[in-house]
């Protein structure tokens, strides 16, 4: 038998009083369509719409600008990149990775907005 | 039909594609039991399978044959077609994809009715879905006739009848569930059917010492590589109007929208769309290769009026002998897959709407069951445009498809975007906007199809209406909605919550 005292063990019992399962404040406010709920919803919709409009603006400027540029400076069409005319490189090849990049950026941010929103409305009132 | 040996690969290819389509459709039948299976494959399709199916459904004859032919003849300004058809999915992704899935509706009219609580809006949407669907089906059947005539010398009616029969067999037997497998298969078939011959042809081109493709036969290189319509300001207008129609029209095509309901949730709908962007981008790299090679090896097609046959004929022109014949068989198979998959998707969308609003109604004391109503709807969806394709003269594949895009952009695009993002939309506003957009764009392009006497700016404005008809429809919707502000449906708040909150948040979705 060793002389060392036995390791201390904390003994706990089940809680006598169950804590009331609090519904998350945010979802309750949204369900009741209160002023606070409207603010929660408004912030989500506004964030997503702003993100969508930013992506569409990038699309409009980058793609929508091309006809105007070529209309004003038709000589650009004669420029070649490794033997291929510039318009064909831009509209035949490069445009597709660009569209995928825009789409990927959108999906990532949109999912982050939703994640943040879920966290926000799930916070329990203390 | 004379026994011509050169027709053998084409006949074999068409037979194989038809058999494979029917076999996969029948295999999918094992999984189709309920009405929900028929309409939306019970919403259990994962992003990768669903994206392949969307790609397979979306890449019609216009993409497979039309783009290369247009590029060969008109040059770089035609690149806006494939670019617009792909960018349309980006616009759909950022504005519509996830909320549309979360709306929980089966079809476009369902969405409109749920959002606005109005039978009038529903009726207007149903009419538009059926009209746009038939408009888009008509050129698919005509294209099938042209292809079979060109590839194997078949009589004109045969192609349309084969496509109609196969589509009808598949749609009525398995509905959306079996069509999903068929269309996913057909995307990869179409990609292979363009990719493999393109690789062979590029090897031949290198073997010939890589002749310069830009300065070859037919017209000056300048206008061929300029990405603009001809005629200064008019050309600029036509190009921009085409951009508006294709970028915004994609989200309003009934067969595209109906596929989004098959995703399990909003997040999956977004990811599916992103994969679709990749699949379409991969496919559209190929038609320009055929067009550029065609400038050197098939210059006789440029002025012949048969430029759409470029993809079908180029392998034989560049590679005489068995290899050329085999590659011709492969591209014929791809072209046939294009007709089958697009027509199937459209037939599903139109049949879904018809069965809910027409064939599923009570007639006297009799009422058809869900699945039977869907099957009867499918018969109407396919037989009407097929009969039109057989009886009417060739309207022109690209023009009719363009009309469908312009009408979709001028009607469903403003309805979806305003319905999802603006609480103020009312039923009266929606109906007024749909009328202005639908009648404006429909009348304009209808006029262009019927007469060719108009010239100058009127012809340009009527031939490409999207640039004015889309803003007109959107402004009408907003103005009339503001006018009838007190009619805004009471459940708007609950519906907006449903559209925009992620599924992980437990809220009351109405």
Interface residues (C-beta under 8 A of the other chain):
Chain A: X27 X30 X31 X33 X38 X41 X44 X45 X48 X49 X51 X52 X55 X56 X59 X63 X64 X66 X67 X68 X70 X71 X74 X77 X78 X80 X83 X84 X85 X86 X87 X88 X90 X91 X92 X93 X95 X96 X97 X99 X100 X102 X103 X104 X106 X107 X110 X111 X114 X115 X117 X118 X121 X122
Chain B: X76 X79 X80 X83 X86 X87 X89 X90 X91 X93 X94 X95 X98 X212 X214 X221 X222 X225 X226 X227 X228 X235 X236 X239 X240 X243 X247 X267 X270 X271 X273 X274 X277 X278 X280 X281 X282 X284 X285 X288 X292 X421 X493 X494 X496 X497 X500 X501 X502 X504 X505 X506 X507 X508
